[in-house]
Every structure is written in structure tokens, then in C-alpha cells.
Amino acid sequence: MAFKPLHDRVLVRRIEGDEKTKGGLIIPDTAKEKPAEGEIIAVGEGARKDSGELIAPSVKTGDRVLFGKWSGTEVTLDGEELLIMKESDILGLIG
């Protein structure tokens, strides 16, 4: 992929959740919520302090993360739907 996020932004691929409930009911696509879990595809170089010093990002390519429901901007790159968001929109890493 020929896309590199700028500054403190990251490119995220959503990870789809289960299609069944714990009770075994199948959830139709129209009733599913968009997942708030994803995998980092690309990371920018980091934010800058007022002094110009670079603040390195806390995440790296391949990390699994949780993010807010309305976080990021949806884009389509190479036919794949992805999200571009600021690193501060990420709520945490999944171990």
C-alpha cells in the first residue's frame, strides 16, 4: 500500500466481530454495529512539541487497538475500507 499517514495519525483496518450471539442467534449485517477494534496498518512519524521536538508514537504497525465508536475518517484505499485517525483517538492496545 502506498499510503503513509502524516504527523500523529494512524491507518487502521477494522476487525470484524462475531456474527453470532452467545445464545447462537445469527446477527444480520443490517443490525451489526461497526466494530471498535482494529489493526494498525501504518503509523505517522509522530507529533511535534512547540519546541519542534518529535514525540514518537506509542503504537506500531501490527498492533491491535480499541478506538471510540465515532473515531476517525473512513477512506477506501486499494478497494479496502480503512480508517485514518489521530493516535489520541485510540483508547488502548489489546494484548
DSSP file (Angstrom, degrees, kcal/mol; ACC not computed):
  #  RESIDUE AA STRUCTURE BP1 BP2  ACC     N-H-->O    O-->H-N    N-H-->O    O-->H-N    TCO  KAPPA ALPHA  PHI   PSI    X-CA   Y-CA   Z-CA
    1    1 A M              0   0    0      0, 0.0     2,-0.7     0, 0.0    76,-0.0   0.000 360.0 360.0 360.0 134.0    0.0    0.0    0.0
    2    2 A A        +     0   0    0      2,-0.0     2,-0.4     0, 0.0     0, 0.0  -0.399 360.0 108.6-101.1  55.2    1.4    3.4   -1.0
    3    3 A F        -     0   0    0     -2,-0.7     8,-0.1    74,-0.0    74,-0.0  -0.995  39.3-178.6-134.8 129.4    0.0    5.5    1.9
    4    4 A K        -     0   0    0     -2,-0.4    40,-0.1    38,-0.1     6,-0.1  -0.979  24.9-132.5-127.2 116.7    1.9    7.0    4.8
    5    5 A P        -     0   0    0      0, 0.0    40,-0.3     0, 0.0     2,-0.3  -0.311  24.1-125.4 -64.4 151.2   -0.1    8.9    7.5
    6    6 A L    >   -     0   0    0     38,-0.2     3,-1.7    39,-0.1    38,-0.2  -0.664  60.7 -22.7 -98.0 155.0    1.3   12.3    8.5
    7    7 A H  T 3  S-     0   0    0     -2,-0.3    39,-2.7     1,-0.2    40,-0.2  -0.189 128.0 -12.8  53.6-124.7    2.2   13.5   12.0
    8    8 A D  T 3  S+     0   0    0     37,-0.2    79,-2.8    38,-0.2     2,-0.3  -0.018 104.1 117.4-101.6  30.7    0.4   11.7   14.8
    9    9 A R  E <   -A   86   0A   0     -3,-1.7    35,-2.2    77,-0.2     2,-0.3  -0.666  44.6-160.7 -97.9 154.4   -2.2    9.9   12.6
   10   10 A V  E     -AB  85  43A   0     75,-3.1    75,-2.2    -2,-0.3     2,-0.5  -0.943  16.2-131.7-131.2 153.2   -2.6    6.1   12.1
   11   11 A L  E     -AB  84  42A   0     31,-2.8    30,-3.5    -2,-0.3    31,-1.2  -0.929  31.0-170.2-105.6 125.8   -4.2    4.0    9.4
   12   12 A V  E     -AB  83  40A   0     71,-3.0    71,-2.6    -2,-0.5     2,-0.5  -0.944  19.3-152.0-125.9 137.4   -6.5    1.3   10.9
   13   13 A R  E     - B   0  39A   0     26,-2.6    26,-2.5    -2,-0.4    69,-0.1  -0.934  30.4-123.1-102.8 124.9   -8.2   -1.8    9.5
   14   14 A R  E     - B   0  38A   0     -2,-0.5     2,-0.6    67,-0.4    24,-0.3  -0.372  16.3-139.2 -64.8 144.4  -11.4   -2.7   11.4
   15   15 A I        -     0   0    0     22,-2.8    22,-0.4    -2,-0.0     2,-0.1  -0.944  22.5-126.3-106.4 119.7  -11.5   -6.2   12.7
   16   16 A E        -     0   0    0     -2,-0.6     3,-0.1     1,-0.1    18,-0.1  -0.362  22.6-137.5 -68.7 141.9  -15.0   -7.7   12.3
   17   17 A G        -     0   0    0      1,-0.2    -1,-0.1    -2,-0.1     2,-0.0  -0.072  40.5 -55.7 -85.8-170.5  -16.7   -9.2   15.4
   18   18 A D        -     0   0    0      1,-0.1    -1,-0.2     2,-0.1     3,-0.0  -0.330  33.6-148.5 -67.8 149.2  -18.7  -12.4   15.8
   19   19 A E  S    S+     0   0    0     -3,-0.1     8,-3.0     2,-0.1     2,-0.3   0.410  80.4  59.0 -97.3  -0.5  -21.7  -13.0   13.6
   20   20 A K  B    S-F   26   0B   0      6,-0.3     6,-0.2     2,-0.0     2,-0.1  -0.935  78.9-126.0-126.8 151.0  -23.5  -14.9   16.3
   21   21 A T    >   -     0   0    0      4,-2.6     3,-1.6    -2,-0.3    -2,-0.1  -0.343  39.9 -97.8 -81.1 173.6  -24.6  -14.0   19.8
   22   22 A K  T 3  S+     0   0    0      1,-0.3    -1,-0.1     2,-0.1    -2,-0.0   0.810 126.7  56.7 -62.5 -28.5  -23.6  -16.1   22.8
   23   23 A G  T 3  S-     0   0    0      2,-0.1    -1,-0.3     1,-0.0    -3,-0.0   0.506 123.7-104.3 -81.3  -4.5  -27.0  -17.8   22.5
   24   24 A G  S <  S+     0   0    0     -3,-1.6     2,-0.3     1,-0.3    -2,-0.1   0.476  71.1 144.2  98.0   2.7  -26.3  -18.9   18.9
   25   25 A L        -     0   0    0      1,-0.1    -4,-2.6    -5,-0.0     2,-0.4  -0.568  49.4-126.1 -76.5 138.5  -28.5  -16.3   17.1
   26   26 A I  B     -F   20   0B   0     -2,-0.3    -6,-0.3    -6,-0.2    -1,-0.1  -0.715  17.8-139.9 -85.8 131.2  -27.1  -15.0   13.8
   27   27 A I        -     0   0    0     -8,-3.0     5,-0.1    -2,-0.4     2,-0.0  -0.813  17.2-132.3 -92.9 121.4  -26.8  -11.2   13.6
   28   28 A P    >>  -     0   0    0      0, 0.0     3,-1.5     0, 0.0     4,-0.7  -0.360  21.6-112.9 -70.2 154.9  -27.8   -9.9   10.2
   29   29 A D  G >4 S+     0   0    0      1,-0.3     3,-0.7     2,-0.2    -2,-0.0   0.834 115.3  58.9 -55.8 -35.7  -25.5   -7.3    8.6
   30   30 A T  G 34 S+     0   0    0      1,-0.2    -1,-0.3     3,-0.0    -3,-0.0   0.732 108.1  45.2 -69.8 -20.9  -28.1   -4.6    8.9
   31   31 A A  G <4 S+     0   0    0     -3,-1.5    -1,-0.2     2,-0.1    -2,-0.2   0.508  90.8 105.5 -98.9  -6.8  -28.3   -5.0   12.7
   32   32 A K    <<  -     0   0    0     -3,-0.7     2,-0.3    -4,-0.7   -13,-0.0  -0.472  63.5-136.8 -76.8 143.8  -24.5   -5.1   13.3
   33   33 A E        -     0   0    0     -2,-0.2    -2,-0.1     1,-0.1     3,-0.1  -0.694  34.3 -96.9 -90.0 152.6  -22.6   -2.2   14.8
   34   34 A K        -     0   0    0     -2,-0.3    -1,-0.1     1,-0.1   -18,-0.0  -0.501  48.9-106.3 -67.9 137.2  -19.3   -1.3   13.3
   35   35 A P        -     0   0    0      0, 0.0    -1,-0.1     0, 0.0   -19,-0.1  -0.319  17.4-152.8 -67.0 147.7  -16.5   -2.8   15.3
   36   36 A A  S    S+     0   0    0    -22,-0.1    31,-2.2    -3,-0.1     2,-0.4  -0.033  72.0  87.7-106.7  27.1  -14.4   -0.6   17.6
   37   37 A E  E     + C   0  66A   0    -22,-0.4   -22,-2.8    29,-0.2     2,-0.3  -0.969  53.2 154.8-126.1 141.7  -11.4   -2.9   17.3
   38   38 A G  E     -BC  14  65A   0     27,-2.4    27,-2.7    -2,-0.4     2,-0.4  -0.944  38.3-110.8-156.7 177.1   -8.8   -2.8   14.6
   39   39 A E  E     -BC  13  64A   0    -26,-2.5   -26,-2.6    -2,-0.3     2,-0.4  -0.961  34.9-118.0-118.7 134.5   -5.3   -3.4   13.5
   40   40 A I  E     +B   12   0A   0     23,-2.7    22,-2.6    -2,-0.4   -28,-0.2  -0.575  31.7 175.4 -72.9 125.3   -2.7   -0.7   12.8
   41   41 A I  E     +     0   0A   0    -30,-3.5     2,-0.3    -2,-0.4   -29,-0.2   0.803  66.8   1.7 -97.9 -40.3   -1.7   -0.7    9.2
   42   42 A A  E     -B   11   0A   0    -31,-1.2   -31,-2.8    18,-0.1    -1,-0.4  -0.992  61.6-154.0-150.4 151.1    0.6    2.3    9.1
   43   43 A V  E     -B   10   0A   0     -2,-0.3   -33,-0.2   -33,-0.2   -36,-0.1  -0.981  16.8-127.8-130.4 138.4    1.8    5.0   11.6
   44   44 A G        -     0   0    0    -35,-2.2   -38,-0.2    -2,-0.4     3,-0.1  -0.148  37.3 -97.5 -72.7 177.1    2.9    8.6   11.0
   45   45 A E  S    S-     0   0    0    -40,-0.3   -37,-0.2     1,-0.2     2,-0.2   0.683  71.2-101.0 -74.5 -17.6    6.2    9.9   12.3
   46   46 A G        -     0   0    0    -39,-2.7    -1,-0.2    10,-0.2    10,-0.2  -0.468  39.2 -63.5 120.5 168.2    4.7   11.4   15.4
   47   47 A A  E     -G   55   0C   0      8,-0.9     8,-3.4   -40,-0.2     2,-0.4  -0.336  44.7-128.5 -83.0 168.0    3.5   14.8   16.8
   48   48 A R  E     -G   54   0C   0      6,-0.2     6,-0.2    -2,-0.1     5,-0.1  -0.961  11.4-132.1-121.9 139.7    5.8   17.7   17.5
   49   49 A K    >   -     0   0    0      4,-2.8     3,-1.8    -2,-0.4     6,-0.0  -0.286  38.6 -98.5 -73.8 169.4    6.1   19.8   20.6
   50   50 A D  T 3  S+     0   0    0      1,-0.3    -1,-0.1     2,-0.1    -2,-0.0   0.803 126.8  58.8 -60.0 -28.4    6.0   23.6   20.4
   51   51 A S  T 3  S-     0   0    0      2,-0.1    -1,-0.3     1,-0.1     3,-0.1   0.572 121.3-109.5 -77.3  -9.0    9.8   23.5   20.6
   52   52 A G  S <  S+     0   0    0     -3,-1.8     2,-0.2     1,-0.3    -2,-0.1   0.332  70.6 143.9  96.8  -6.8    9.9   21.3   17.4
   53   53 A E        -     0   0    0      1,-0.1    -4,-2.8    -5,-0.1    -1,-0.3  -0.464  52.0-118.6 -69.5 136.7   10.9   18.1   19.3
   54   54 A L  E     -G   48   0C   0     -6,-0.2     2,-0.7    -2,-0.2    -6,-0.2  -0.584  16.1-151.2 -80.1 132.9    9.4   15.0   17.8
   55   55 A I  E     -G   47   0C   0     -8,-3.4    -8,-0.9    -2,-0.3    -1,-0.0  -0.925  22.7-132.6-103.4 112.7    7.1   12.9   20.1
   56   56 A A        -     0   0    0     -2,-0.7   -10,-0.2   -10,-0.2   -11,-0.1  -0.326  25.6-104.0 -66.1 144.1    7.4    9.2   18.9
   57   57 A P        -     0   0    0      0, 0.0    -1,-0.1     0, 0.0   -14,-0.0  -0.318  15.8-140.7 -67.3 152.7    4.1    7.4   18.5
   58   58 A S  S    S+     0   0    0      2,-0.0     2,-0.3    -2,-0.0    -2,-0.1   0.584  82.1  62.3 -88.6 -12.3    3.1    4.8   21.2
   59   59 A V        -     0   0    0      4,-0.0     2,-0.3    34,-0.0    28,-0.0  -0.738  64.8-162.4-112.7 161.7    1.7    2.3   18.6
   60   60 A K    >   -     0   0    0     -2,-0.3     3,-2.0   -18,-0.0   -20,-0.3  -0.907  39.1 -70.8-137.0 166.4    3.3    0.4   15.8
   61   61 A T  T 3  S+     0   0    0     -2,-0.3   -20,-0.2     1,-0.2     3,-0.1  -0.314 118.5  27.6 -57.2 133.5    2.2   -1.4   12.7
   62   62 A G  T 3  S+     0   0    0    -22,-2.6    -1,-0.2     1,-0.3   -21,-0.1   0.196  85.6 134.7  97.9 -15.8    0.5   -4.7   13.6
   63   63 A D    <   -     0   0    0     -3,-2.0   -23,-2.7   -24,-0.1     2,-0.5  -0.383  52.5-133.5 -66.0 143.8   -0.8   -3.6   17.0
   64   64 A R  E     +CD  39  94A   0     30,-0.5    30,-3.2   -25,-0.2     2,-0.3  -0.883  34.8 179.6 -98.0 130.3   -4.4   -4.5   17.8
   65   65 A V  E     -CD  38  93A   0    -27,-2.7   -27,-2.4    -2,-0.5     2,-0.4  -0.864  29.4-134.7-132.1 160.0   -6.3   -1.5   19.3
   66   66 A L  E     +CD  37  92A   0     26,-2.4    25,-2.5    -2,-0.3    26,-1.3  -0.929  30.4 177.6-109.5 141.3   -9.6   -0.3   20.6
   67   67 A F  E     - D   0  90A   0    -31,-2.2    23,-0.2    -2,-0.4    22,-0.1  -0.921  34.5 -79.1-140.1 165.3  -11.0    3.1   19.5
   68   68 A G    >   -     0   0    0     21,-1.1     3,-1.5    -2,-0.3    -1,-0.0  -0.208  41.5-112.7 -65.6 155.1  -14.1    5.2   20.0
   69   69 A K  T 3  S+     0   0    0      1,-0.3    -1,-0.1   -33,-0.0   -35,-0.1   0.843 116.1  33.5 -57.9 -38.4  -17.3    4.4   18.1
   70   70 A W  T 3  S+     0   0    0    -34,-0.0    -1,-0.3     3,-0.0     2,-0.1   0.127  91.9 130.8-106.9  19.9  -17.1    7.6   16.0
   71   71 A S    <   +     0   0    0     -3,-1.5    14,-0.1    18,-0.1    -4,-0.1  -0.406  52.6   5.0 -75.9 148.0  -13.4    7.9   15.8
   72   72 A G  S    S-     0   0    0     -2,-0.1     2,-0.5    11,-0.1    13,-0.2   0.112  79.4 -79.0  80.3 173.3  -11.5    8.5   12.6
   73   73 A T  E     -E   84   0A   0     11,-2.4    11,-2.1     2,-0.0     2,-0.3  -0.976  40.5-127.7-117.5 125.8  -12.3    9.3    8.9
   74   74 A E  E     +E   83   0A   0     -2,-0.5     2,-0.3     9,-0.2     9,-0.2  -0.575  35.5 170.2 -77.2 132.9  -13.4    6.4    6.7
   75   75 A V  E     -E   82   0A   0      7,-2.7     7,-3.1    -2,-0.3     2,-0.5  -0.942  29.9-133.6-135.9 158.0  -11.4    6.1    3.5
   76   76 A T  E     +E   81   0A   0     -2,-0.3     2,-0.4     5,-0.2     5,-0.2  -0.969  26.9 174.9-115.8 118.3  -11.2    3.5    0.7
   77   77 A L  E >  S-E   80   0A   0      3,-2.4     3,-1.9    -2,-0.5    -2,-0.0  -0.989  71.8 -10.9-124.6 127.3   -7.6    2.6   -0.4
   78   78 A D  T 3  S-     0   0    0     -2,-0.4    -1,-0.1     1,-0.3     3,-0.1   0.840 129.5 -56.4  53.9  36.0   -6.9   -0.2   -2.9
   79   79 A G  T 3  S+     0   0    0      1,-0.2     2,-0.4    -3,-0.0    -1,-0.3   0.544 115.0 115.1  77.4   7.8  -10.6   -1.2   -2.6
   80   80 A E  E <   - E   0  77A   0     -3,-1.9    -3,-2.4   -67,-0.0     2,-0.5  -0.927  66.3-127.8-114.9 134.6  -10.4   -1.7    1.1
   81   81 A E  E     + E   0  76A   0     -2,-0.4   -67,-0.4    -5,-0.2     2,-0.2  -0.699  41.5 163.8 -82.4 122.7  -12.3    0.4    3.7
   82   82 A L  E     - E   0  75A   0     -7,-3.1    -7,-2.7    -2,-0.5     2,-0.4  -0.786  30.9-124.0-131.4 171.8   -9.9    1.8    6.3
   83   83 A L  E     -AE  12  74A   0    -71,-2.6   -71,-3.0    -2,-0.2     2,-0.5  -0.962   8.5-158.2-121.4 139.0   -9.9    4.5    9.0
   84   84 A I  E     +AE  11  73A   0    -11,-2.1   -11,-2.4    -2,-0.4     2,-0.3  -0.981  30.7 156.8-111.1 125.8   -7.5    7.4    9.4
   85   85 A M  E     -A   10   0A   0    -75,-2.2   -75,-3.1    -2,-0.5     2,-0.2  -0.957  44.4 -98.0-144.3 161.5   -7.4    8.7   13.0
   86   86 A K  E >   -A    9   0A   0     -2,-0.3     3,-1.8   -77,-0.2     4,-0.4  -0.500  36.3-118.2 -75.0 151.2   -5.2   10.6   15.4
   87   87 A E  G >  S+     0   0    0    -79,-2.8     3,-1.5     1,-0.3    -1,-0.1   0.829 114.0  64.4 -59.5 -31.0   -3.3    8.5   17.8
   88   88 A S  G 3  S+     0   0    0      1,-0.3    -1,-0.3   -80,-0.2   -79,-0.1   0.676  90.5  65.9 -69.0 -16.1   -5.2   10.2   20.7
   89   89 A D  G <  S+     0   0    0     -3,-1.8   -21,-1.1   -22,-0.1     2,-0.4   0.634  80.5  97.3 -77.0 -14.7   -8.4    8.6   19.4
   90   90 A I  E <   -D   67   0A   0     -3,-1.5   -23,-0.2    -4,-0.4     3,-0.1  -0.638  58.3-165.1 -79.3 128.2   -7.0    5.2   20.3
   91   91 A L  E     -     0   0A   0    -25,-2.5     2,-0.3    -2,-0.4   -24,-0.2   0.798  58.6 -41.3 -84.7 -31.5   -8.3    4.0   23.7
   92   92 A G  E     -D   66   0A   0    -26,-1.3   -26,-2.4     2,-0.0     2,-0.3  -0.969  55.4 -89.3 177.1 169.0   -5.9    1.2   24.3
   93   93 A L  E     -D   65   0A   0     -2,-0.3     2,-0.6   -28,-0.2   -28,-0.3  -0.719  30.1-135.3 -95.6 146.0   -3.9   -1.8   23.0
   94   94 A I  E      D   64   0A   0    -30,-3.2   -30,-0.5    -2,-0.3    -2,-0.0  -0.914 360.0 360.0-101.8 122.2   -5.2   -5.3   23.0
   95   95 A G              0   0    0     -2,-0.6    -1,-0.1   -32,-0.1   -30,-0.0   0.452 360.0 360.0 -77.8 360.0   -2.5   -7.8   24.3
